[in-house]
Amino acid sequence: MSEYVVVTGASRGLGLAICRDILDSGMSVVALSRTYSTELQKLVASKPELCHFVEADLADLEHIPALCKSIVKTFGRPYGLVNNAAVGHDGVLATMPNGVIDSLMRLNVQSPMLLSKYLLRSMLLNRKGRVINISSIIAKTGFNGLSVYAASKAALEGFSKSLAREVGKAGITVNCVAPGYMQTDMTGDLQGEKLASIKRRSPLGKLASVEDAAAMVSFLLSDKGSAITGTVMTVDAGSTA
Ligand SMILES: NC(=O)c1ccc[n+]([C@@H]2O[C@H](COP(=O)([O-])OP(=O)(O)OC[C@H]3O[C@@H](n4cnc5c(N)ncnc54)[C@H](OP(=O)(O)O)[C@@H]3O)[C@@H](O)[C@H]2O)c1
């Protein structure tokens, strides 16, 4: 298979858009999620040589080492990793069940760390590679009801900066992309006046789309992104300006 990128949370939303954009750029994709959605099936069918689905529950941390080993064995050494899968449970902290906090931190923080750990080994051997972690503007702005989610994204940003220092010498870049609100299943509840007020806060009077954020991911993956590392690229239609 040609040079490929592992994309997590590929069944819908931003992850699916990232897969589409990477395939358009001519690279291959190994798409990970729990469900093999109709949209992802269509994408794989449109480029069967370049796009492959691997079923994985990434909250199941114990299986990540074996998963990475099998990906490398089947497809060869990856060029890049996009840690996109996440959950965005909202709720005030005082009443949030501890199990929810635990599972959110496992999927949003520990699984990207472990996937990076096990897939970076191949990139270190190749002496090139890209790790892109999908954060959120909420890591820095804060949002009522999203304190645990915000903490998970801030953790990813801190992780990325230090990891960039660790692996830079091997020609590997590590960055975050921080989207603003995009209309996906994760933000399905956001409608009416709440949605309108978010749009009003943007100087451009609109939300960023999943395609806008995916384009930034593709840029970082490309040769043009080779001098960018240890940073956070915001794609939010200016709402934090
Ligand atoms: N939407 C926004 O406004 C927004 C804003 C800023 C940042 N973000 C970030 O952008 C990324 C994508 O968000 P989205 O809006 O596209 O979310 P989404 O529509 O809810 O999609 C989430 C993806 O993650 C996968 N996933 C969830 N749990 C998983 C698990 N245990 N194991 C493997 N995969 C799992 C889902 O696939 P399965 O259910 O099939 O496993 C799905 O493909 C996330 O990191 C999110 O925090 C989103």
The ligand as a Gaussian input file, in Angstrom:
#p B3LYP/6-31G(d) Opt

LIG

0 1
 N      -18.132000      18.717000      16.481000
 C      -17.540000      19.772000      17.010000
 O      -18.104000      20.875000      17.104000
 C      -16.131000      19.662000      17.507000
 C      -15.491000      20.840000      17.905000
 C      -14.177000      20.782000      18.339000
 C      -13.515000      19.581000      18.361000
 N      -14.153000      18.451000      17.983000
 C      -13.393000      17.198000      18.006000
 O      -13.379000      16.637000      16.710000
 C      -13.266000      15.215000      16.807000
 C      -14.379000      14.556000      16.001000
 O      -15.623000      14.976000      16.519000
 P      -16.993000      14.777000      15.731000
 O      -17.781000      16.002000      15.968000
 O      -16.728000      14.310000      14.359000
 O      -17.644000      13.601000      16.612000
 P      -18.687000      12.474000      16.245000
 O      -19.492000      12.852000      15.061000
 O      -19.377000      12.146000      17.513000
 O      -17.735000      11.246000      15.821000
 C      -16.917000      10.646000      16.759000
 C      -16.120000       9.545000      16.104000
 O      -15.367000       8.872000      17.129000
 C      -15.625000       7.481000      17.063000
 N      -15.584000       6.860000      18.388000
 C      -16.328000       7.186000      19.471000
 N      -16.055000       6.341000      20.484000
 C      -15.108000       5.483000      20.026000
 C      -14.425000       4.381000      20.588000
 N      -14.668000       3.971000      21.851000
 N      -13.520000       3.706000      19.839000
 C      -13.289000       4.084000      18.545000
 N      -13.891000       5.125000      17.961000
 C      -14.813000       5.803000      18.687000
 C      -17.018000       7.387000      16.454000
 O      -17.153000       6.144000      15.773000
 P      -17.956000       4.885000      16.363000
 O      -19.085000       5.401000      17.182000
 O      -18.344000       4.159000      15.113000
 O      -16.929000       4.133000      17.141000
 C      -16.992000       8.506000      15.426000
 O      -16.401000       8.076000      14.232000
 C      -13.291000      14.899000      18.295000
 O      -11.974000      14.800000      18.773000
 C      -13.957000      16.126000      18.901000
 O      -13.616000      16.294000      20.254000
 C      -15.449000      18.450000      17.540000

